[in-house]
Amino acid sequence: MLRLSNVSASYGQVSALKGLDLFIGAGEAVALIGSNGAGKSTTLKVISGLVRPNGGTVEFLGEPITGMRPEQIVERGIIHVPEGRRIFPKLSVEQNLEVGAYSQRAQSRKRTIRDEVYQLFPRLHERRRQMGGSLSGGEQQMLAFGRAMMAQPQLLLLDEPSLGLAPIIVEEVARAIAHFRAGGVTVLLVEQNAELALTIASRGYVLETGTITLSGTSGQLLENPEVWASYLGHE
Ligand code: ATP
């Protein structure tokens, strides 16, 4: 479904990705793990068109999307939930959800999906008239998910969905991701919390200073001593 081949990207003189290769099949949930500054967020930004790569190709459903504008990529069904949620604080919960359905592809089943979001997150229904900015961190993460659902993604890019959330809310995050997958959505998940990521995903890639150094099934990575030493067993 998605293939990155030999992708490189930089910010001015700072090289963030150096010949990255990555593949995701339809319906898979794949984790991208790595330490701070490894290039995880940049990888997602290259896929969603927020960062233009200076080498390599990105293919989605067999077609090149390298260098396309973010709104063209959204129309193809790739939805990016950035780190730090980025909901609209001055819009109500309901308006935030509406914004998620702005693209043409999302218009048709808007109402049905909004009901589905409210069913999955009753909290959002209770607070639908409240300003986004007045929600707790966990509720804002749910709203960010709800907004992504409204966009009817084929491929969902999640950047650190568990960041700063209490363990009980993290469980809800995992449940929401499972809900997307059950609906046939393919997921690429970036997480500092490698254990969580590899529990949610069935396969993973390890990214170090802009290149993939290791990949395997979640089971293989969870048992790998190098992964254990660098990313697991300590928080
Ligand atoms: P984190 O988990 O800390 O967000 P990350 O793995 O997502 O890390 P990136 O955010 O992709 O890493 O950053 C990769 C490299 O690019 C880092 O060295 C970072 O300092 C640099 N970088 C990221 N964004 C910018 C920017 N807007 N301008 C300049 N350098 C940047």
Boltz pocket constraint, residues with backbone or C-beta under 6 A from the ligand:
constraints:
  - pocket:
      binder: B
      contacts: [[A, 11], [A, 14], [A, 15], [A, 16], [A, 34], [A, 35], [A, 36], [A, 37], [A, 38], [A, 39], [A, 40], [A, 41], [A, 42], [A, 43], [A, 192]]
      max_distance: 6.0
